[in-house]
Amino acid sequence: MKIGKAKIDNVNVLIADGIPQSAYPAPTGGYWNHMIPEDFKGKDVLLLGVGAGTIARLLLEKYPNVKIIGVDNNQELITIALDNFKLGEIKMKIEIADGFLYLKGTNKKFDLIICDMWDGFLFPIKVLMSEFIEDCKKRLNEGGQVYINCP
């Protein structure tokens, strides 16, 4: 995968295989805002697919007291985001790991799981399989929610 950055309409954009993945500053429109719950009362969030941190920023803007664990499988992408998109300023613990394996292997419980695991134009169809959904359900606290960015 070819990863880079671009400036589009005065917004810094993280690009993977020619497809925008994340933006800084976080946009007020687009799909990203639909990935943030309207009335979230929880605290613990698992973000599968960090990118440059757009969803994490929007979530913290709306709910500043949440604790986010962000999991991304691409160290190069995270390095570019740290160097160019101020990813390190976000209050979030970042893990470099396969999101599917992390979810299966963790014992932690979450109030919200956000899945945004695109690789450029590729969507991991495994996200829509019952095994992944069951793994999510096992990791949710009572009343927890799962948001999935899918085609």
Secondary structure as UniProt FT lines:
FT   STRAND          3..8
FT   TURN            9..10
FT   STRAND          11..16
FT   TURN            17..18
FT   STRAND          19..24
FT   HELIX           31..35
FT   STRAND          44..48
FT   TURN            51..52
FT   HELIX           54..62
FT   TURN            64..65
FT   STRAND          67..72
FT   HELIX           75..84
FT   HELIX           87..89
FT   STRAND          92..96
FT   HELIX           99..105
FT   STRAND          110..115
FT   TURN            120..121
FT   HELIX           125..128
FT   HELIX           130..139
FT   STRAND          140..148
//
